[in-house]
Amino acid sequence: MKLPYILFLLIVAICGIANENSSIKIIQPIDNSLYAGHDATVVVEIDTTKIDKLEVVLNSGKTINIELNKTKATYCKAILLDVGENKIAVNGYKDNNLSESVKRNLYFYADVFEGSDEEESEDYDKNYFHANDNEEKCKACHDMTSNVPTDGEAYEDVTITTCYNCHQAKISSKNTHAPAANWLCLECHNGKSGEYNMDQRGIAKYLVRDPVARTCGQCHEDVEDWFMQDYTHGPVNDGRCVRCHNPHGSDYEFFLRKPIWDLCTTCHSEKANGKHVIPAIGFGRSPTRGGHPTKDRKDPARKGRDFYCSSCHNPHGSEGIFLLRMKGSFTYGVCQRCHQK
């Protein structure tokens, strides 16, 4: 009976020795971590006597080299994740020979993107970097105290905020949300939890309340009004503004995660044929074409805008049935926005 136990102790001892002899230690990310955004930070501690070249190999095969300094043992690098599963590797070399490779499995889940699967994501856990033990590793190079303004008044030079140095990729998009652009991070990342992330309370210094609608409502006063409408959209009911909007920034208008039509048809896939409403109505010369177009036209009611789902529907809430931009249940009321006769 003692033999299996002795073998177990031997295996543990061997693994411990192997870990002590490791030339690379990945502090962040933790293996099998779940991400809600496309950016992540790799924090690595190396044995400088065994490593003279360090690289991060991304899911796509792209290689990022990290410049080393013989007097420094800890390094960090921001990376971008693909939607869904990501397998990254941190490779260390000595005299151009691969010395060690440490791998991590990560998952970027956002339900509006193809390749992101909710069931797959359940095998991964949310992990947060900003805990005291982790921050100790960074203090040699970074000021880990927060000097972000809490009075709503941003610094003229936002690069002096302590968040900027590591998280500047957050504002690399075409359109940037005002709190992110001005590095007023603590307006949202206040460490508070909500109904959907109560189990994470106290885990991270910069937690954001989930659902996030109350946080958004601190600036966007109309959020409260949406809940009072006769008809409201599912994401609004859940208070999860970030399902459709990226709170830091986006390449698309209104900080949306996708262009409007693509975003709507991600969930409403039955409308993705580009025609909708009344099939008996023909557009153009052929009545067989049927249905009202949902894109590829100009919006008569909103000059200078393209025609999309949101031309007829209010994606937040409405006093009209089907979230139509009108009042009541007589659906042709919305048609009069464009068709005056």
N, C-alpha and C positions, 0 to 999 in steps of 0.2 A: 504493500500500500504506500510505502514511503517513496518508491522509485518515481512515480509520476510527479510527486510534489518536488522532488529533487531536480527533475528535468525542467519543471516549470521555473524554479529559482535560477537554474543555469541559463535558461533562455532570457529571463529578465535581466540577469547580470550581463549577458552578452549584448543585449540591446542597449543597456545603460552605458557600457563601454563604447559601443558604436556611436551613441549620441554624443558622448564626451569628446570623441575624436572627430566629430563632424566639423567641417570647415565653414559651413553655411547654416545659419539659423534664421528662418523666416519668422519675424515677429508679427507681421501683418501682410497678407490676410491669413486668417485661420482657415484650415482646410474645410471644405464643404460649407463655405459662407454664402449667404443669400444677399443679393444687392437689389435695391430698388432704382438705382441710377446706373448710367453706363460707365461712370468713372470709378476707379479704385486706386488705392495707394499701396505699393509694395514697400515694406520696410524690412531690411535685411541686416543681420549682424554677421560679420565674417572674421575668420582667423587670417590676419594680414600676412602671416608667415607662410600660409598655404595657398593663398589666392592672390593673383596679381591681375586678373581680368574677371569682370563680372557682367553678366548679361541676363535680360529677361526675355523669354520667348513667349509670345502671345498665342492665343488660340488660332489666329489667322496664319501663324508661322512667321510673322514679323518679329524681328529681333531688335531689342533696345539695349544699347551698351551703356553701362554706368561707369563714369569716370572715377577712378579710385585715388585715394590719398593715403600714403603709407602710415600717416599718423592718425587715421580715422578708421573706426571699425564698423560704424552703423551708417547705412545709406537708405535713402527713400527715393521712390520714383512713381510718378502718377502714370497710370495706364488706362486705356479705354477697353471696355468689355464688349463682346458681341452679345446679342440677344440670346438667351438660353444658356446652355452649358458652355463653360470656358475651362480649358485645361491649360494652365500656364506652368512654365518651368523657370527656375532661377539656376543658371549654370555658372560655376566657378572654374577658372582655369589657372594653371600654374605652368609657366614656360610654354604657353600655347597648347597644353594638353588638358583635356577635361579632367578636373579634379573631383568635382561632385556636382550632382544635379538634384535639386529638390523641387517637387511638383506640388501644385495645388489645384483642386477642383472648385470652381466658383460658379454661381448661377445668377444671371441678370434676369429678373422677372418683372415684366410690365405687360399686363394682359392685352394691351392694344397692339402689341407687336407680334408678327408671325415668328414662330420659333420659340416663343415663350409659353411654356406649358405649366399650368397650375399644379397638376399632379406631380410632375417631375420636380418642381420647386419645393415640394414638401419634404424632400430628402435633404434640404439645405437649411441652415439656421442663420438668423441675423446675428452678426457679431459687430461690436463697436470698438474702435481704436482708442478713443479718448478716455482711458482709465489711467490712474496714477502710475501703475507699473509700466505701462507702455510709454507714457510720456517721459519717464525718467531717461529712457534711451535717447530721446530726441533733444534733451535740454542742452547738450553740448553745442548744437547748431541752431536750434530754434527756441524762441521765447514761447513757452507753452501756456503762459497766462493769457487771458483774453483781454485785449485792449480795444475790442470792438465797441463803438459808441452804443449806449443804451438809451439815449435821449432823442433818438430819431434824427439827429443831425450828423451827417457823414463827414469824414475828413475830406479836405480838398484833395489830398493825395492818398487814395485808398490803398496804395501799395505799402503803407506803413502799418496797416492792420495785420495782426499776427496770423489771421486766417489766410491772407492773400498768398503767401509764399507757397503753401502746399495745395491750396484749393483754387488757384486761378483758372484751372480748366473749367470750372463751373460757369464762367462767364465767357466762354469761347464761342457761343452761338451768335447768330445774326441779331436776335432781339434778346435783351436781358431784362429780367424783372427788377424793378426798382430796388427792393431790399438787397438783392444779390449784387446789382451793379454798384451800389453804395456800401457794400460789405457791412450791412446792418444785420449780421447773421443772427444775433441773439434775439431779434424781434420774433423770429420763428423757432430757432433752435434754443429754446429756453429750458430744456431739461424736463419739461412736463409731459405726462402721459395722458392718454385718453382711453375711451372704452375699448378700442381695438388693440392697444399696446400696453395695457395695464400691467401685464406680466413682465415688461421691460423697465418698469419704474426703478430708477436708481442705478441702472446698469451703465448708462452713458451720460456724460455731462451735458451733451448737446442734443438730447432726444427731442423729437418734435411730436406734439400731440396727434394721435390718430383716433378718430377722424380729425382732419385738419381744418374743417370749415370754420370753426370758432376762431382759429388763428388767422385765417384769411379774412374773416369778418372784422378783425381789428382795423384793417385799412379799407377793405371793400364793404362798405356799409350796406350795399344792396343784397349781400348774401342772406341776411336775415329775411329780407322781403321775399326771396325765392321760396323759402319754406312756407310762406303764407299763401302761395298761389293755389288755385284750385287743382291744377295739374302740375306735377313736378317730375323731373327726370330721375332715373334710378341713382346715378352717381351723386346727385344733389341730395336725394333722400338719405344716402349713407354718409353724407358730409365729406366725401372723398374727391375733392376738387382735383387732386393730383392724378386721378385716373386719366383725365383728358388734358390737363395742363401740366407743364413742367415748371415748378415754382422758381427755378433759377433762371431759365431762359430757353429759347427755342429758335430754330430757323424759320418758324412759321408764325403767322399772326396770332395774336391773343395768347402767345406762349403755349400753343397747342403742341401735343406730342407728334401729330401728323397734320398734313393739310386737311381742311375741314371735311371734304367729301370722303377721303380715305379713312379719316377717324370715325365718322358716323357709320360707314359701311363695314367697319371692323366688327361691330356688334350687330348692326342691322344689315346683315349680308344679303337678305332677300331683296334689298333695294339696290344691290350693286350692279344690276343690269343697266343702270343709268336712266330707267324710265319708271314712273311711279304715278300714283294717284288713280286716274280713271282710264283704264285700258281702251275704252271705246273712243276716246278722243284721239284723233290723228293729228300729228304734227308734220308739216311738209305736205307734199302732194299725195303721199301714200298713206291711206288710213290704216293699213296693216302695221305701220310703224308703232302706232298706239302709245298711250301713256304720256304723262308729262315728263319732260326731261329733268334730271336732277343736277346736271352740270353742263359744261361746254356752251354756255350762253351767258349773256350779260343780264344783270338784274335790273329790270325796269324800275323797281321801287327804290333801289339804292344806287344812284348814279355813280359810275366809276367802279362798281363792285361786280365781281362775277356772281353768277347764280349758283347757289349751293343749297344743301338741305336747310341751312340756317336762314335762307331767304324767306321760307314759309314757317319754319319751326323755331321756337326759342329753346335752345338746348338746356336752359336752366329751369324755367317754369313759365306757366301761362295761365290765363283765365279762360283760354279756349281749349276745346277738346283736342287731343293728340299733340299737345304743346304748340298748337298753331298760334301765329301772331295775330290774335283776334280775341274776341270775347264770345262765350256761349258755345253751343253745340252745332250751329248751322255752318258746316264746313266751307260752304262757298263764300263765306265772309272774307276768308283769306285771299280768295282769288281776286277780289276787287282791289287788292293792293297794286296789282299790275294791270288787270283787265278792267278798265273803267266802263266799258260798254257791255 
